[in-house]
Amino acid sequence: MPKQLAFVASDAPIAQQARTALTQQYGGVAVEDADIIVALGGDGFMLQTLHNTQNLPAPVYGMNRGTVGFLMNSYSSQGLRDRLDRAEEEVINPLHMAATCVEGQQHNALAINEVSLLRAGPQAAKLRIHVDGKMRMEELVCDGALLSTPAGSTAYNYSAHGPIVPIGSDVLALTAVAAFRPRRWRGALLPKSARVTFEVTNPDKRPVNADADGVSVKNVATVDVWSAPEIAHRILFDPGHGLEERLIREQFA
């Protein structure tokens, strides 16, 4: 029996057109009834789809109808069922963010790529960093800092000069954004089990915002970040074009 497919698309006209054409060609069911969810859009829409369907058993196969498409496969309306039959699965775990604001409210969110902190005013942020309850850096003066998963290491992390991390490695990348002091500090590689706490040391004078895959929290005082292995996102890629290959290829681009 053919696998039941659900097609979801971003708001971009090119993605909506692709969804209409593919649904007419292959049929379509609701995401709750699907064996495979086909996401049409860019990387941002793929992240949104993974978050929205994380409690469903179906894996997600993306086709690029956006810009970069690092998490997507190339688009073609032909031979889709054959591509799905041959697709290889990658499993990634998100990060959990618990951000406490200066006023005391706590906000929780999940991040597939990274949790980032960025200054919200004209002055550099001042952060204190703890790992597993032990203070590791008394003061980082910077525009911000982020903790990235291997899957997200080629995104904002790489733009901030952080390392590309192999997809199969059980590590997280801690990267500074425009560090002023210590001037040459580029960050650290931490075990996946690590719990990182960012403390904003002068939030009234130097406000900082936190972000987890587009969920933004303003004026934070502390941000705790740790891996969520209990949540497994299943992504399908065409053979030879999975995340491991893409991460290696990116380093030689």
DAHUBEL-V37094 format. One record per run of one state. SS is the DSSP state (hx for helix, st for strand, lp for the rest). FROM is the first residue (numbers start at 1). TO is the last residue. If there is no record, write none. Layout:
# DAHUBEL-V37094
ss: (SS:SS)
from: (FROM:FROM)
to: (TO:TO)
This chain:
# DAHUBEL-V37094
ss: (lp:st:lp:hx:lp:hx:lp:st:lp:hx:lp:st:lp:st:lp:hx:lp:st:lp:st:lp:st:lp:st:lp:st:lp:st:lp:st:lp:hx:lp:st:lp:st:lp:st:lp:st:lp:st:lp:st:lp:st:lp:st:lp:hx:lp)
from: (1:5:10:13:27:31:34:36:42:43:53:59:65:73:74:80:87:88:93:95:102:106:112:114:120:125:132:134:143:144:149:156:160:171:178:181:182:188:192:195:201:208:213:215:218:220:228:233:238:243:251)
to: (4:9:12:26:30:33:35:41:42:52:58:64:72:73:79:86:87:92:94:101:105:111:113:119:124:131:133:142:143:148:155:159:170:177:180:181:187:191:194:200:207:212:214:217:219:227:232:237:242:250:253)
